């Protein structure tokens, strides 16, 4: 296993202490990272390494493994916007590496800093274009519309090869998102019926009980459409609707996802935008903000496999429960009409958060002397069977970056097409309705679609 260097830009931020440092500590403790791993944490504040780690521990709501982190982390004070400071950083990196060292440069910073930092990284010789042992990593948002996304991407291509770029949508690292292809393609009972002759509709749902949690600066410029639909929900949709890939290597999977996005359109009469009551009272939110905190829409994938099947996408804040799941509802059988019983449709439930797992909803006779029927769910719960072994999304993503595996990362053409879809929706955007509870939204959805989204 080659040596590893991870350089974190924005090392004092929320992402680092909540996700990156815990994932690195756990992987190193489990011998999933090379013994010669060095994490260089960059920041403006004057800290020793011990002071930096102690500060991160104080900020974190979960306990950080400082004993493990102290073995691999070095704090380096620098102003990342100062090109002159990069020579010292280059010298530091060179002191730890050799010819085969894997280098990850994690931009845990706002996208407004990407152009300047990318230029400095390239001009200083820290990362050389085309060197595949050196990779640049950054998180969504990948722009705020198609035009800004293109500008960011073209800028990055000035300094790095596409094969060096890892774009993170952390949803793709979640256990059940990874499991979607396994459920589909490794089980004949599903792959044989995965088409419009048997699937009635697909519901992709992401609900949160919290509000914006102090993220006004980001969220009011984004809203639910850009924050959730453009990335997380469209990624789930493309995995559900894609054709069988030639292989399960990164580009073959992405090629099929791109075909889905190329054939995706939405019913503009189905669009519901909402804003939770009290949003305008949140700190730093303008009192005339029209930002949506809830989105519902009906989309279609115009391919032979799924033509005519509605995909219902729903995401929002301040709703009744926290859950992310996909519901694949199957058509009634012709035999069901012969039974004078309240039979329900079968459903495949892919549960993503907070309870990872798979459920299958069936009709079954109620035990006893009557012919009453009930819905029963056959359930596999990942959390219940992986106690102590369940990995977090960032652990999987870091391991894949180290190993040059890009299946769980987004390619530029996926981003381009998803932004094109969102920009199309934005043309029909209207003022959001104010909602006090989820039941108000459910009534609107049911009136519009005759579907129960609960």
C-alpha positions as CSV (number, residue, x, y, z in Angstrom):
1,X,0.0,0.0,0.0
2,X,1.5,3.4,-1.0
3,X,1.9,6.3,1.4
4,X,-0.8,8.9,1.6
5,X,-0.9,12.6,2.1
6,X,-4.3,14.5,2.6
7,X,-4.1,18.3,2.6
8,X,-7.3,19.9,3.9
9,X,-8.0,23.5,2.8
10,X,-10.6,24.9,5.3
11,X,-9.5,22.6,8.1
12,X,-11.2,24.6,10.9
13,X,-14.6,24.4,9.3
14,X,-17.7,22.4,10.0
15,X,-17.1,19.7,7.4
16,X,-13.7,18.9,8.8
17,X,-14.6,18.4,12.4
18,X,-18.0,16.7,11.7
19,X,-17.0,14.4,8.8
20,X,-13.4,14.4,7.6
21,X,-11.5,14.0,10.9
22,X,-13.8,11.3,12.4
23,X,-13.7,9.3,9.1
24,X,-9.9,9.6,8.9
25,X,-9.5,8.5,12.5
26,X,-11.7,5.5,12.1
27,X,-10.1,4.3,8.9
28,X,-6.6,4.7,10.3
29,X,-7.6,2.8,13.5
30,X,-9.0,0.0,11.4
31,X,-5.8,-0.2,9.2
32,X,-7.8,0.9,6.2
33,X,-5.3,3.7,5.5
34,X,-1.5,3.3,4.9
35,X,0.6,3.3,8.0
36,X,2.5,6.3,6.5
37,X,-0.5,8.6,6.3
38,X,-0.1,12.3,6.9
39,X,-2.9,14.8,7.1
40,X,-1.9,18.4,6.7
41,X,-4.6,20.8,8.1
42,X,-4.3,24.3,6.8
43,X,-5.7,27.3,8.6
44,X,-5.1,31.0,9.3
45,X,-5.2,30.8,13.1
46,X,-2.0,30.4,15.1
47,X,-2.3,26.9,16.5
48,X,0.1,24.1,17.4
49,X,-1.1,20.7,16.2
50,X,-2.3,19.8,19.7
51,X,-4.2,23.1,20.1
52,X,-5.8,22.6,16.7
53,X,-7.0,19.1,17.5
54,X,-8.3,20.3,20.9
55,X,-10.2,23.1,19.2
56,X,-11.7,20.6,16.8
57,X,-12.7,18.4,19.6
58,X,-14.4,21.2,21.4
59,X,-16.4,22.1,18.3
60,X,-17.5,18.6,17.6
61,X,-20.7,17.2,19.1
62,X,-19.3,13.7,18.9
63,X,-16.1,12.6,20.6
64,X,-13.1,12.9,18.4
65,X,-10.4,10.2,18.6
66,X,-7.5,12.6,19.4
67,X,-5.2,9.8,20.3
68,X,-5.4,8.4,16.7
69,X,-5.5,11.8,15.0
70,X,-2.4,13.0,16.8
71,X,-0.5,10.3,15.1
72,X,-1.4,11.5,11.6
73,X,-2.4,15.2,11.7
74,X,0.0,18.2,11.4
75,X,-1.5,21.7,11.5
76,X,0.1,24.2,9.2
77,X,-0.7,27.9,9.5
78,X,-1.0,29.8,6.2
79,X,-3.2,32.3,4.4
80,X,-4.5,30.1,1.5
81,X,-5.2,33.2,-0.7
82,X,-1.5,34.2,-0.5
83,X,0.4,32.7,-3.4
84,X,3.7,33.3,-1.6
85,X,2.6,31.0,1.2
86,X,2.5,28.0,-1.1
87,X,6.2,27.5,-1.3
88,X,6.3,26.6,2.4
89,X,3.4,24.3,1.9
90,X,5.1,22.7,-1.1
91,X,8.3,22.2,0.9
92,X,6.2,20.6,3.7
93,X,4.4,18.2,1.4
94,X,7.7,17.2,-0.3
95,X,9.2,16.4,3.1
96,X,6.6,13.7,3.6
97,X,6.3,12.2,0.1
98,X,8.1,10.1,-2.4
99,X,7.5,9.3,-6.1
100,X,4.5,6.9,-5.5
101,X,2.8,8.8,-2.7
102,X,-1.0,9.3,-3.1
103,X,-1.9,13.0,-2.6
104,X,-5.4,14.2,-1.9
105,X,-6.1,18.0,-1.9
106,X,-9.5,18.5,-0.2
107,X,-11.1,21.9,-0.8
108,X,-13.4,22.2,2.2
109,X,-14.0,25.8,1.3
110,X,-16.7,27.9,-0.4
111,X,-16.9,27.7,-4.2
112,X,-16.1,31.4,-4.4
113,X,-12.5,30.6,-3.4
114,X,-12.1,27.8,-6.0
115,X,-10.6,30.0,-8.8
116,X,-8.0,31.6,-6.6
117,X,-7.0,28.5,-4.7
118,X,-6.9,26.3,-7.9
119,X,-4.6,28.8,-9.5
120,X,-2.3,28.9,-6.5
121,X,-2.2,25.1,-6.3
122,X,-1.3,24.8,-10.0
123,X,1.1,27.7,-10.3
124,X,3.0,26.8,-7.2
125,X,3.6,23.3,-8.6
126,X,1.8,21.7,-5.7
127,X,-0.4,19.7,-8.1
128,X,0.7,19.1,-11.7
129,X,-1.9,18.6,-14.4
130,X,-2.1,15.0,-15.5
131,X,-0.4,13.5,-12.4
132,X,-3.1,11.0,-11.4
133,X,-1.5,10.4,-8.0
134,X,-2.6,13.9,-7.2
135,X,-6.3,14.6,-6.9
136,X,-8.5,17.6,-6.1
137,X,-11.6,17.0,-4.1
138,X,-14.5,19.4,-3.5
139,X,-18.2,19.2,-2.4
140,X,-21.4,20.4,-3.8
141,X,-22.8,23.0,-4.5
142,X,-21.4,22.7,-8.0
143,X,-22.5,26.2,-9.0
144,X,-26.0,27.7,-8.5
145,X,-27.2,27.2,-12.1
146,X,-26.0,25.7,-15.4
147,X,-24.0,28.8,-16.4
148,X,-22.1,29.1,-13.1
149,X,-21.5,25.3,-13.0
150,X,-20.0,25.5,-16.5
151,X,-17.8,28.4,-15.4
152,X,-16.5,26.5,-12.4
153,X,-15.8,23.4,-14.5
154,X,-14.0,25.2,-17.3
155,X,-11.9,27.0,-14.7
156,X,-10.9,23.7,-13.1
157,X,-10.0,22.2,-16.4
158,X,-7.4,25.0,-16.9
159,X,-5.5,23.6,-13.9
160,X,-6.4,19.9,-13.6
161,X,-7.3,16.9,-15.7
162,X,-10.8,15.6,-15.4
163,X,-9.4,12.3,-14.0
164,X,-7.8,14.3,-11.2
165,X,-11.1,15.8,-10.1
166,X,-13.4,14.2,-7.5
167,X,-16.8,15.9,-7.0
168,X,-18.4,14.7,-3.8
169,X,-22.2,14.3,-3.4
170,X,-22.0,12.6,0.0
171,X,-25.4,10.9,-0.5
172,X,-23.6,8.6,-3.0
173,X,-21.5,7.3,-0.1
174,X,-24.5,6.2,2.0
175,X,-24.8,2.5,2.4
176,X,-28.2,2.1,0.8
177,X,-27.4,4.3,-2.2
178,X,-24.5,2.0,-2.9
179,X,-26.9,-0.9,-2.5
180,X,-29.4,0.2,-5.1
181,X,-27.5,-1.4,-8.0
182,X,-27.0,-4.6,-5.9
183,X,-30.7,-4.8,-5.1
184,X,-31.6,-4.3,-8.8
185,X,-29.1,-6.3,-10.7
186,X,-28.2,-9.1,-8.3
187,X,-31.8,-10.2,-7.7
188,X,-33.7,-11.8,-10.5
189,X,-37.1,-11.2,-8.9
190,X,-36.5,-7.4,-9.3
191,X,-34.6,-7.2,-12.5
192,X,-37.2,-9.2,-14.3
193,X,-40.0,-6.7,-13.3
194,X,-38.0,-3.5,-13.5
195,X,-40.0,-1.8,-16.3
196,X,-43.1,0.2,-17.1
197,X,-45.3,-2.9,-17.5
198,X,-45.1,-3.7,-13.8
199,X,-44.0,-0.5,-12.1
200,X,-46.8,1.9,-11.3
201,X,-44.8,4.8,-10.0
202,X,-41.6,5.7,-8.1
203,X,-41.5,8.0,-5.1
204,X,-38.2,9.6,-4.1
205,X,-38.6,11.3,-0.7
206,X,-36.2,13.3,1.5
207,X,-37.9,14.9,4.6
208,X,-36.3,16.8,7.5
209,X,-37.8,18.0,10.7
210,X,-35.2,20.7,11.2
211,X,-35.2,24.1,9.7
212,X,-32.1,25.7,8.1
213,X,-30.0,25.4,11.3
214,X,-28.2,28.7,10.9
215,X,-27.2,28.1,7.3
216,X,-29.0,31.2,6.0
217,X,-26.1,32.5,3.9
218,X,-26.0,29.3,1.9
219,X,-29.6,28.2,2.0
220,X,-31.4,31.4,1.0
221,X,-29.3,31.5,-2.2
222,X,-30.0,27.8,-2.8
223,X,-33.4,26.6,-1.7
224,X,-34.7,23.0,-1.8
225,X,-34.5,22.8,-5.6
226,X,-30.8,23.5,-5.8
227,X,-29.8,22.0,-2.4
228,X,-31.6,18.6,-2.7
229,X,-33.3,18.0,-6.1
230,X,-30.3,18.9,-8.3
231,X,-27.9,16.6,-6.5
232,X,-29.2,14.0,-4.1
233,X,-32.7,13.2,-5.6
234,X,-31.6,13.2,-9.2
235,X,-28.7,10.9,-8.4
236,X,-31.2,8.4,-6.8
237,X,-33.5,8.7,-9.7
238,X,-30.8,8.0,-12.2
239,X,-29.7,4.8,-10.3
240,X,-33.3,3.6,-10.2
241,X,-34.0,4.3,-13.9
242,X,-30.7,3.5,-15.6
243,X,-30.2,0.6,-17.9
244,X,-27.9,-2.3,-17.1
245,X,-24.3,-0.9,-17.5
246,X,-21.7,-2.7,-19.6
247,X,-19.7,-3.1,-16.4
248,X,-19.8,-1.7,-12.9
249,X,-16.7,0.4,-13.3
250,X,-17.1,4.1,-12.9
251,X,-17.5,5.4,-16.5
252,X,-19.9,2.6,-17.6
253,X,-22.2,3.3,-14.7
254,X,-22.1,7.0,-15.3
255,X,-22.8,6.6,-19.0
256,X,-26.1,4.9,-18.1
257,X,-27.0,7.6,-15.5
258,X,-26.3,10.3,-18.1
259,X,-28.7,8.6,-20.5
260,X,-31.5,8.8,-17.9
261,X,-30.8,12.5,-17.3
262,X,-30.9,13.1,-21.1
263,X,-34.4,11.7,-21.2
264,X,-35.8,13.3,-18.1
265,X,-38.6,15.9,-18.2
266,X,-41.1,17.1,-15.7
267,X,-44.8,18.0,-15.6
268,X,-44.8,21.7,-14.8
269,X,-48.4,21.6,-13.7
270,X,-47.3,19.3,-10.9
271,X,-44.8,21.7,-9.3
272,X,-45.5,22.6,-5.7
273,X,-43.1,25.0,-3.9
274,X,-43.5,25.7,-0.2
275,X,-41.8,27.8,2.5
276,X,-42.2,26.8,6.2
277,X,-44.0,29.3,8.4
278,X,-41.3,31.1,10.4
279,X,-38.6,30.9,7.7
280,X,-38.6,34.7,7.3
281,X,-37.9,35.0,11.1
282,X,-34.7,32.9,10.8
283,X,-31.5,34.9,11.5
284,X,-30.1,36.6,8.3
285,X,-33.1,35.8,6.1
286,X,-34.5,38.8,4.2
287,X,-38.1,39.5,5.2
288,X,-39.2,39.3,1.6
289,X,-37.4,36.1,0.7
290,X,-39.2,33.8,-1.8
291,X,-36.8,30.9,-1.3
292,X,-38.5,27.5,-1.2
293,X,-37.9,25.1,1.6
294,X,-40.2,22.4,0.1
295,X,-40.4,21.0,-3.4
296,X,-42.7,18.4,-5.0
297,X,-42.8,17.6,-8.7
298,X,-43.7,14.8,-11.1
299,X,-41.1,13.8,-13.6
300,X,-40.9,11.2,-16.4
301,X,-38.0,9.3,-17.9
302,X,-38.7,8.9,-21.6
303,X,-36.9,5.6,-22.2
304,X,-38.4,2.3,-23.4
305,X,-38.0,0.9,-19.9
306,X,-39.7,3.7,-18.0
307,X,-41.8,5.6,-20.5
308,X,-45.1,6.7,-18.9
309,X,-44.0,5.9,-15.3
310,X,-44.3,8.9,-13.0
311,X,-41.4,9.7,-10.7
312,X,-42.5,11.8,-7.8
313,X,-39.7,13.8,-6.2
314,X,-40.3,15.4,-2.8
315,X,-37.9,17.2,-0.4
316,X,-38.5,19.7,2.4
317,X,-37.7,21.0,5.8
318,X,-39.8,21.4,8.9
319,X,-41.9,18.3,8.0
320,X,-43.4,15.6,10.1
321,X,-40.5,13.2,10.3
322,X,-36.9,12.8,9.2
323,X,-36.5,10.2,6.5
324,X,-35.1,9.5,3.1
325,X,-36.4,6.7,1.1
326,X,-37.4,5.4,-2.3
327,X,-40.8,3.7,-2.8
328,X,-41.2,1.6,-6.0
329,X,-44.9,0.8,-6.3
330,X,-46.0,-2.1,-8.5
331,X,-49.2,-2.4,-10.6
332,X,-52.1,-4.5,-9.3
333,X,-52.3,-8.0,-10.8
334,X,-55.2,-9.0,-12.9
335,X,-56.1,-11.6,-10.2
336,X,-56.5,-9.0,-7.6
337,X,-59.7,-7.9,-9.2
338,X,-61.3,-11.3,-8.5
339,X,-60.8,-10.9,-4.8
340,X,-63.6,-9.0,-3.1
341,X,-61.0,-7.7,-0.6
342,X,-59.2,-4.4,0.0
343,X,-56.0,-5.6,-1.5
344,X,-53.1,-3.1,-1.8
345,X,-50.3,-2.7,-4.3
346,X,-46.9,-4.3,-3.6
347,X,-44.1,-1.9,-2.8
348,X,-40.3,-2.1,-2.6
349,X,-39.0,0.3,0.0
350,X,-35.3,1.4,-0.2
351,X,-34.7,3.1,3.1
352,X,-31.7,5.4,3.2
353,X,-31.9,7.5,6.3
354,X,-32.1,7.2,9.3
355,X,-33.0,3.5,9.1
356,X,-31.0,1.9,6.3
357,X,-32.5,-1.2,4.7
358,X,-34.9,-2.8,2.3
359,X,-38.6,-3.6,2.8
360,X,-41.1,-5.4,0.6
361,X,-44.8,-4.7,1.2
362,X,-47.1,-7.7,0.5
363,X,-50.8,-8.6,0.9
364,X,-51.3,-11.4,3.4
365,X,-54.3,-13.1,5.0
366,X,-54.9,-12.1,8.6
367,X,-54.4,-15.2,10.8
368,X,-57.7,-16.7,12.0
369,X,-61.1,-17.8,10.7
370,X,-61.9,-14.8,8.5
371,X,-60.6,-13.9,5.1
372,X,-59.5,-10.5,6.1
373,X,-56.4,-9.1,4.5
374,X,-53.5,-7.0,5.8
375,X,-50.4,-5.4,4.5
376,X,-47.2,-7.0,5.8
377,X,-43.6,-5.8,5.3
378,X,-40.7,-8.1,4.9
379,X,-37.8,-6.0,6.1
380,X,-34.0,-6.2,6.1
381,X,-32.5,-3.7,8.4
382,X,-28.8,-2.9,7.8
383,X,-28.4,-1.0,11.0
384,X,-29.6,-4.0,13.0
385,X,-27.1,-6.4,11.3
386,X,-24.1,-4.2,11.2
387,X,-23.7,-3.1,14.8
388,X,-20.2,-1.7,15.1
389,X,-19.3,-2.3,11.5
390,X,-21.5,0.2,9.6
391,X,-19.3,2.7,7.8
392,X,-20.1,6.3,7.4
393,X,-20.4,7.8,3.9
394,X,-17.1,9.7,4.2
395,X,-15.2,6.6,5.1
396,X,-16.2,4.9,1.9
397,X,-15.6,8.1,-0.1
398,X,-12.1,8.6,1.3
399,X,-11.2,4.9,0.7
400,X,-12.4,5.2,-2.9
401,X,-10.4,8.4,-3.5
402,X,-7.2,6.7,-2.2
403,X,-7.8,3.8,-4.5
404,X,-8.7,5.9,-7.6
405,X,-12.3,4.6,-7.7
406,X,-14.7,7.2,-9.1
407,X,-18.1,5.3,-9.3
408,X,-19.5,7.2,-6.2
409,X,-18.3,10.6,-7.5
410,X,-20.2,12.8,-10.0
411,X,-18.9,13.4,-13.5
412,X,-19.2,16.7,-15.3
413,X,-21.9,15.6,-17.8
414,X,-24.1,14.4,-14.9
415,X,-23.8,17.8,-13.3
416,X,-24.4,19.6,-16.6
417,X,-27.6,17.7,-17.3
418,X,-29.0,18.0,-13.8
419,X,-28.5,21.7,-13.8
420,X,-30.2,21.9,-17.2
421,X,-33.2,20.1,-15.6
422,X,-33.3,22.5,-12.6
423,X,-33.0,25.5,-14.9
424,X,-36.0,24.2,-16.8
425,X,-38.0,23.9,-13.6
426,X,-37.0,27.4,-12.5
427,X,-38.7,28.8,-15.6
428,X,-42.0,27.8,-14.0
429,X,-41.1,28.9,-10.5
430,X,-43.8,30.8,-8.5
431,X,-44.0,32.2,-5.0
432,X,-44.0,29.4,-2.5
433,X,-47.0,28.6,-0.4
434,X,-46.5,29.1,3.4
435,X,-47.0,25.8,5.3
436,X,-47.4,25.2,9.0
437,X,-47.4,21.5,8.9
438,X,-46.9,18.6,6.5
439,X,-50.6,17.7,6.3
440,X,-51.3,20.9,4.5
441,X,-48.8,19.9,1.8
442,X,-50.1,16.4,1.6
443,X,-53.6,17.6,0.9
444,X,-52.2,19.8,-2.0
445,X,-50.3,16.8,-3.4
446,X,-53.2,14.4,-3.1
447,X,-55.6,16.9,-4.8
448,X,-53.1,17.3,-7.6
449,X,-52.0,13.7,-8.2
450,X,-54.4,11.4,-6.3
451,X,-51.2,10.0,-4.7
452,X,-50.6,9.5,-1.0
453,X,-47.0,10.6,-0.2
454,X,-47.2,9.7,3.5
